[in-house]
């Protein structure tokens, strides 16, 4: 059993030990690293940029009107051609044999008609002498009419056969340049299969693709500028065509700009940058990422970083959004640093460090 004196001594030692271990606890401020943007650095421009290429106003996909085997190619890609110039030839042996057969049929039809007409003449003479009846003359007249119809049929068949023979030659529909040609000797093609592309001489255009979120802006643009990558020239352009339906593969809308001031130095296939001036927008519009916005009690706030690297909450008014950013219409000055991530974890006056942009 421990004596009362010893118990008091042990209690005293315990109190001294606790007093020695006691340390004063001080609060340490949390300095949070943040991502940020500078207000106004990503302002919405009063124009939109696109990339395109120079194309001919009229382009024709050329094909043979009949099937056959290619026996000759008369031009290559890039060649200048004239209207009516032969570009490629098909083997016409079968069509020429068919033409010869139709010519023989036509000759037989002519001979038959001549014979029937001679018989009709004799029948009429015999009728005047009452050697035959009027019914026999009428039947002979019918035979003449049938022979004449057979002759007309043979003439039409021969004409169609000659057309088929002519179709073995692929010709240019207009003056221009061969943009591409795939017909090669020995190749068997089907009727209507595209074997060449002809870019007609004359007006040049710029073809480009418009994403679905820019269709309205392009359609209402106040003007267009086209800058050629090759020599840096700028040309005025106007919108001639904007597709009403998106391409099934790219989900973009095909558009064409006409170039009234283009000369011969504006060559097919050149790369061009297109600037569409937006209508009704007088000054650039400040935009921030959606992640920078803090919504509380129906109001919108952003965290602004001071030169002392402290954040302060600022009330702003917002405008339209495009799905990734939002327009700031009031409450924010250009050049201010705005936090873009973790806005729900900050408080007024909190010190932060800036992460690299």
Steps between C-alpha positions, in 0.01 A plus 500: 500500500639842397521753774322836476831680487619297205169554315540877534854479367390302193217743430742789514736332257210440257399867513857609429523261206178633345613858545825420319320346202251784456573712190319794361311408171494775235268498193683474162327667198446273200648640179319337208647471148252618235465514124406833351440702185547866427166665427481623143780278367244263347242760403264402224615662176278692263599251229528128443782317325477203264730310265411423141634433155461657158255314275338562163151647487394208279639151545383200298529135593559336162398142420442277197134457413558134417698215650821374344875454515726806492748477212651850509549796731566824316554744791652512849409684818585869468465515122313792343225377267253650255131429466447182296856374546526120538622399846479119484374222271319170550530192282228556238520162321168366628320827437632520144384145431159594635500806272583282199214265588258792529617631162421164342159499665436847363598392148263204520217726619556738211495214247182359653331840485601544137359155415173566681459835327562338158242232577250767604549679169431177305195421716349838422550443125335158525212656696429740213471198273272321751745208530516531883273630771532824695560296818824362355619853426421607856696205642797595284476861623516365855811300408661819365420688822650218709816497286534878542467467880765226498728732307453779754569255782821385331612861449442580871685185607796591281506855638500365859779257413710780351445700819626206704804486278561873554468454876821294499685834492498706821514870412532822699174690552676838529839670491690440821759295680494131589499495880526120517465197273485135603444333161794285395540271197373150580256621762140382463249767600126498554260746346492815711816417697696822561842484335598869484429835663503814287537847653354744251683820412360822635393609849686367801355436845609401850351180642500453879316316776296675769442337842141494619557762772622753242235460230286792618804728530620417148154543352462847656863613458544853370789405273784257430873532440703224338876488554709277275770305679726490192559874461310663787256684274161596641187491287145610569245220479128448536303201618347319203392172651448347844369146522169447673599159637814379675735246348421156643866425574647833618177658636607830344326719242662554159531864398633687197625855459523667161812702417409775251854642504687174441749489210695222329749491789226364727554134418289199580583324824666801667456521877313802631406636841153654526396778736127552549411838647215451744202727467365705792797451735668833572769396748669181616307312765680383816459128565602268784497121534181371660708353783594854613140587588363464853120503535361584843141599583423584140802727457821446304848550644861451403816487712743779407867470602659815643867598449560369855377157381181515702160412355189713525150420388358733233142522371465481122223503240507233234379462141487216248686172534637272228528189715859553616518874577267778604489870416559750781302816433571697819701493822842396373785709363735388229835384635371365833610150597202268551506155663373230262494185715400409856289812550287324765804440724611862543410776745551875501853611579650154453859493377569297186784402274467511123541186294666539158250582223 
